[in-house]
Amino acid sequence: MLIRAARLTPGDRELARRLVATMAEVFDQGCEPLSDDYIDRLLAREDFWAIAASVDDQPVGGLTAYTIPMTFSRSWGIALAGTVKRHQ
């Protein structure tokens, strides 16, 4: 069993397509087919993050996010398991 969690890049087009389908299924939302060009452009963006967790190359979870510059502070925070990590 191969377990992998990684940020997707333009070379991960098919995994990205499967991740989107998995997320649509989990959230019970329809999903129109995405073109190869759209997926490639999205994955090439430095401000777009697609993280896929897969088992034997089948997505089992993931997330998508955009990097947005902070306007009120240069610090960032991440909350995990009831704790908050802050960076200045």
N, C-alpha and C positions, 0 to 999 in steps of 0.2 A: 504494500500500500504506500503510495507516494503522496505525502501531504505537503502542500505548498501554499504560501501566502505571499503575494507580491504585488507591487504596483505595476499596472499594465502599461505597455509601450506600444507604438504603432505595429510592431511585429506580433502583437497578441490579439489581432483583430478577431479571430474566431472565438477565442476565450472571452473577449469583451462582449461579443454578440451573445454567447451563452450566458454570461453574467447578467446582461440586461434582461434576458428572457427569464432567468431564475428570479431576479428581483421583482419583475412584473408578476410572476406566479405567486411569490411569497406575499406581496402586497395586494394581490387579487385585483390587478389593474391590467387593462389591455396594453398592448405594445405594438406599434406599427413597425414593420421591418426597417432597419436602418441601413442605408447604403454603405458600401465599402469606403467610399470617399468621406462620408460623414464620420464614420468610426475612426478612420485614419487621422483626419484633421483633429478630432476631439482628443485622441490619445497622444497626439504630437504637442498639444498645448501644455506648457509648463505649469499653467495655473489650474489645470484639471487633474484630478486624482481619481483613479479607479483602482481599488484594491480588491483583489479576488482571493478568496480562500477556496482551494480546490483539493479534492481527493481523487487521485488517479486521473487528473486533467478534467474532472467534472466539477463545475462550481457548486459549492455548498453554502456559500455566503460571500458577502462583499459589501463594499460601500463606494459611493461616488461623492466627490466634493470639489469645490472650487476654492482656490486661495484668493482671499479678498483682503486687500491692504486695510490695516486698522486705521481709523481716523481719530480715535480718542486716546490711543496709547500705543507704544511700540512693543508692549509685552503681549504674551499670549498665554492661554491656559488650556489645560486638558484635564477633564475630570474622569477618574477611573476608580471604580469600586469604592465610592464614597470619599475619595481623597481628591485634592486639587493640586496639580503641578503647575507652577508659574515660572515664566522665564522673563527676565528683564533685558 
